Amino acid sequence: SRDLLAIPEVATVEQQIGRAESGEDPFPPNRSEMHVELKPGGAGGEDRAQAEIRKVLGRYPAIQSATLTFLGDRIGESLSGETAQLAINVYGSDLDVLDRIAGDIARVVKAVPDAADVQVKSPPGTPLLSIALDPARMAVHGVTPTDANDAIEIAFQGHVAGEVADPDRTTDVAVVLPPELRQDPESVAAMLVRASDGSSVRLGDIATLSLGEGRASIARAGGQRRQVVTINPTRSDVAGFERDARAAIAAKVKLPPGVSLSFTGVAAGQAAATRQIALNVAVAAIAIVGLLILAFGGARAAALILAGTPFALVGGVIAIALTGGVLSLGALVGFVTLFGIAARNAILLVAHVDHLVDEEGLPFDRATVMRAAEERVTPILMTALVTALGLLPLAIEAGQAGREVQGPMAAVILGGLVTSTVMSLMLLPALILRYRHAQGKEQAA
């Protein structure tokens, strides 16, 4: 805590350790979580603070650490079950083989550029008391395996010997050895085991007792044993980091028979969301084209209205290139919103040209199209300006925590607004004059 408070960007440090009866996070006793509050500042300060925190944690030996924002922690848990942006799951049947492969993967991934907080989520070892019954010695003393197992159960787990009835409940009464007699092999070895003939014998006379270490837990998924390697890439393009990690693992780690890998986390969640967005956009696009054809009486007007979407796409792509070149989920949402704004501006202009020709009886010529553009320049500009002013703060502070989705979305919309507005006011009138002319004559007639 003292080392973390020495970082200039850090305001407060709070440590969560141990177990509570009704705690939010039931950590094992080998884990602690430190909540770090940063001083007010921009995204650059947060990035510097995160890098300094990792340096401080790296100076402490024999610990595994991960540095995450609160939102990143929750997103990681919901996507992969692990508090990390990327989790590599190793499946198999042999626990020792899984540990070895997971260790190899961790060493390979550490060499991938921008890898941070690489760790194998090995469960902590727990002390075990091994009791190996000796059938030969048990036969000499007339003790059966059931007799020995009953005595061991009573000593460590407890055996229900009766009940106590209260007015509102019934409580079991169990017999169990006191804790001080269950702490070392010598005390347990002195425990008496009653044979079938009523005689007693020490447990140490019929069994070999020894202290060792075993696994506190065994993780499983899909009916298979699992080991996990977690990573928090420092680059914003987590999907690109996953591709690099996959390539490095495929080239340097040989999986034995029966062992398989799966990648989960932010990249997998983004890929699934991208597929869902693509499906929804395709369905919506078909419906929109159908509505435009019905509203304007043909496919020609629908094509003119949708002609502005490529220009909006150009502005959005330029904005992505200027802000890091990462096509995130927020950027995809921005493109969907942007296409709607571009189509609305085109509808304003095409509909007004039709109004001047059909309702006011003007000829479909250059003067009429220019008049429609002049009369609609104010609504189009005001729509773009109001949207830009509303999104500008989000785009400026795109790197701050909690704005991982809103920031890229705002940048894409701002970039596309510029190109789509220019197209609506300068190029669309020429397209209307060229390709709406024949239909305009028919309507005028």
N, C-alpha and C positions, 0 to 999 in steps of 0.2 A: 504493500500500500504506500509506503514512503517513497519507493522508487517511482511508482506511477504518479504520485502527486508532484514529483519533481518535474514532470513533463509540462512545458508552459501551457499547452492547450487544455490540460486536465483541470477540472474544477473540484470534483469530489470523487471519492472512491468508497464503495460499500461492498463488504464481503458477505456472501451467503455460504455457510458451511454447516455441516451437521444435519441432523434429521429433526423435523418437527412432527407432532402427532397428525396435523392436518396441513402439511406443507404443500405448496403448489408443485414443486419439483422434488420427487422422492429420490434424491441423489444417493448413490452408495457412499460409504464413509471415505473413499479414496478420492472424492471429487469435491471441488469448490468452485463457486462462480463469483466473479467480481463485477459489480456494476459500476461503470465509469461514466461520469457526467462531464461533458466537454463545455468549455466556455463558449459563449456566442461567437460565431464566426462563419465564414464561407466554407465551401466544399474543400478548398485547398487545406484549410486548417484541420478538417476531419481526416483527410488522407494522411497528413503529416503525423497527426496524433496516433492513428492506427499503426503506421510504420514504427513509431517510437515505442508504442506498447508492445509490439512484436519483438523489438530489440530487447526491451526490459525482460520479457518472459524468456527470451532465448538465453539469457545469462544465468538462469537457474537450472542446475543439472537435475536429471532424473524426473522431470515432469513433462507431460504432454499438454499443449495449450492450443487454443483456437480463439481468434479475435473476430467477433461478429457484432453487427448492429442489432438492436432489438428486433427490428423488422426482418433482417436477414435470418436471425435465429428462428423466428416463428415461421417464415417461409420455408426454410430448410426442413424443419420438423414436419410441416404439413406435406411436403413433396416427397421426402425420402425417409422420414422417421429419424433422421440424424440432424444435429445442429451444425450443418455445413452446406455449402453451395453445391458440392459435388460429392457423391458417395459411390464407391466402387464395391459392389457386393461379390464375394467369392463363395461359391457354393460347392459342396462336396460332402463326403461321409467321414473322412479321416481328419480329426481336429488338428493334429500335428502338421499334416500336409497343408491344411488351410492356413495355419499360422505362417508356415514357411512361404507359401505363395503370396500371402498378404504382405509379408515383409519384403519380398522381392519387388512387388508392385510399388510399395511405398518408396523404396530406394530409386526405382526408375522414374516415378512421378516427380520426386524431388528435383530431378535434373531437368524437368520441363520448364521452360521460361515462365515466370510469373506464378509459380507454384508456391503456396504458403499454407502453413498449419497442416502439413501432411502428417497423419498419424493413423496407426492401426488401432482400431477400437477393441483391443484385447480386454476381456474381462479380468479384473484383478484376481490374483491367486488368493486362496483362502486356506488356512491351516486345517488339515484333516487328521483324524485319529483312525488309523487303519487297524482293524481287528480281523486277523486271519485265523479262523478256527482250524484246529488240527484233528481230523477224524480219528487218528490212531489214539491220541491221548484222551479224546472224548470217550472212546469205547472202553478204555481202561477204567475210567471213573464212572461209567454208566450214564453219561450225559448225551442226550440227543440234540440235534441241531435246533429243534423247536425250543427245548429248555434254554439253550444258550441265547437264542434270538429273543425269547421273552425277557430274559434278564437284561439284555442290552437295550431292549425297547423301554423297559421300566426305567433304566438308568438315564437315558438321554431324551427320549420322546415323552415318557410318562405313560402310565397305564391306568385307565379309569377303574377305580375300585368301588365306587358307590355314587350316591346322589344326595344332595341336600335340597329339600323342598321348602321353598319360601311361598308366601301368599300369592305372589305374582310371577314367580319363575322357578325353574328347577336348574340347579347348578351341579355339574359333574365334579367329583372329587377324584383327583389323580395322584398316583404315587410316583415320585421321581427323586433321583438322588440330588442332594444339595449341590449348588454350583461349584463349591470348592473341591468336591470329590470328582468332578468331571473335567478338571483342567489339565491333568498330566497322566501319562500312561501308568505310572506307579499306583496312583489312587484307583484308577479304573481296573487295573490288574488285580487289586485286592478285593474287588467286588465278588460276593459269593453267588454261585449258581447252584440252584437246587436240582438234584438228579431225580429221576423217576422213582427211585427207591426211598426218597426222603433225605438222603445224605447231601452234604454241601461240599463244593469244591471252588477254589479260587479261579476266576476267569483267566488269570495269567497261567494257570496250570494246564489249560486246555486250548489256549490260543496264543498267538504271537501279536503283540501290540507295538505299534510304531507311529511316530509322528511324520507327517508329510505335508505336501501342498497340492491342492487340486483347483479346478475351475469353480468360480463362484456361480457362473451361469453359462449356458450354452445357447447361443442365438440360433433361431431357426426361421425359415421363410419358405413357404410352398412345400413343406414336408422335407426340406433339406437343411442340413447344418450350414451355418453362414458365418463368415468373417467379413469385416467391413474396413475399408480404407477411406478416410474422409479428407477432403482438400477444400481450401478456400482460395480460389485463384484471385490474384490482385488485379488482373485485367478485367475490363467490363464485358468483354466478349467471352462469356463462360462457355458457350457452345463451341467457339474456336479452340479454347483450351481443352475441352473434352476431346475434340478431334485429334489434337496433338498428343494428348495422353493415350488415346486408343492406339495411335500409330506407334508410340514409343513402347507400350506394353506388348503389342503384337510382335515387335521386332526383337525385344530383349527378354521377354518372360515366356517360358515354355510351360504350358499348362499340362499337367499329367492327366491321364484318362480319368474320367469321372468328375473333373473340376471344371466349372463354368463361371463366367463373369456376367455381370449386368451393371449398367451405369444408370444412376438415378440422381435427381436433384433439380437444380434450376434449369439446366439445358433440356432435360427430358420434359419438364413441365412446360417450358417455352415451346418446344416442338409440338406437344399435344395441343397447346392453346393455338398455335399457328395453324395447325390442321383444322381445328374447329372454326377459327375465324375465316379461313379460306372457304370452307363449306358454307358458312352463313353468308359470306359475301357473294358467293356464286348464286345461291338461291335468291338473295335480295336483288342482285343485278338483273336476273331474268324477270323478276316481278317488276322492277323499275322500268326496264325497256318496254315491257308490255303496257304499263300504265302510260308511258310517254307516247307510244303509238296510238293508244286509244284517245288520249287527250288532244294530240295535235293532228290526228287524222292520217297518219302514215309514218313510214320508217325514216323518211328524209329528215324530218324535224328532230326525231330522236337521235339520229346520227349527228346532226349539228350540235345538239345539246351535249352529247357525250364526247364531242371532239375536243373539248377543253381538258378532259382528264389526263391525256398524255403531258400537257404543259404543266398541270399541277404535279404530276409525277416527277418531272424534271426538277422543279423547285424543291420537292421533298427530298430527292436523292442528293441534291447539292447540300441541303441542310444536314443530312446524315453524314456526308463526307466531311463537313466542317466541324462536326461535333464528335468525331471519333471513328466514324465509319462502321458502326455496329447497328445492324438491323434488329432492334429489340422488339418485344411485344408492344411496348408503348408506341414505337414508331409505326407499327402495323395499324394500330388503332388510329393513329394520326392520319395515315393515308386514307382509311375508310372515311373519316370525318372530312378530310380535304376534298375527296371526290364529290361528296354531297354539297359542299360549299361551291365548288366549281360548277356543278350542274345547276345549282340554284341561280347563279349569276347568268348562265346561258339561257335558262328558262325565262328570266326577266326580259332579256333582249329579244329572243325569238317570239315570245308571246306579245310583246309590244309592237313588233313589226307586223304580226298578223292582225293586231287590233287596228293599227293605222290603215291597213289595206282593207280588211273586212268590214270594220265598223265605221270608219271615217271616209272610206271610199278613195283613198289616195292611191296613186299608181305605184306598182312595185318597181321602183327604180332606185338609183343611188341616193337621190335626195331624201327619199322616204327612209331608207336604211340609216342614213346619217342623222336624220331627225330622231329616229328611235334611239340611236346610240347616245345622242346628246341629252335626251330626256331621261335616260336610264343611267347616266354616268354617276349621278349623285347617289342613288340607292346602292349601286354596286360598290362604289368607293366607301360609303358609310358602313356597309356590311363588312367589308374587308378591314376597315380601320378599327371598328369596334371589336371585332374578333381578335385582331392583332394586339390591341391594347390590353385586352383581358388575358391573353396568353403570354405576353411579354415577361411578366415577373416569373412565371413558371419556367420559361426557357432560360432566363438569366441564371436562376438558381437550380439548374437541372441536376447538378451533382450532389445536392444535399440529401441527407438521409430522409427517407419517406417520399422522395420524389423520383424514384427510379423509373416509374411508369409515366408520370405526368410530364417530366422534363423532356424526354425524347418525343413524346406526342406533341407537345407545344412547339418544339423546334421544327418538326416536319410540317405542321400546319402553317407556321409563319413562313417557311421557305416556299411552300406551295401556293400560299396566298399571293405572293408577289408575282410569280409567273402566271398563275391562273387569272389574276386581275388584269395584267397586261394583255393576255390573250383575249379576254372578254371584251376589252375596249378597243383593241387595235386589229386583231386578226379575225375575230368572230364576225364583225360586220361584213368583211370581205367574203367570208365563207357563206354567210346568209345571202348576200347578193348573187353569188355564183351558183349556189346549189339549191336555194329556196325559190329561185326565179320562176321555174316552170310551174310549180305548184301555185305560186302567187298569181300567175296569169290565169290559171284555171279557176282559182277562187274569185278573182276579180270579174271574170266572165260570168 
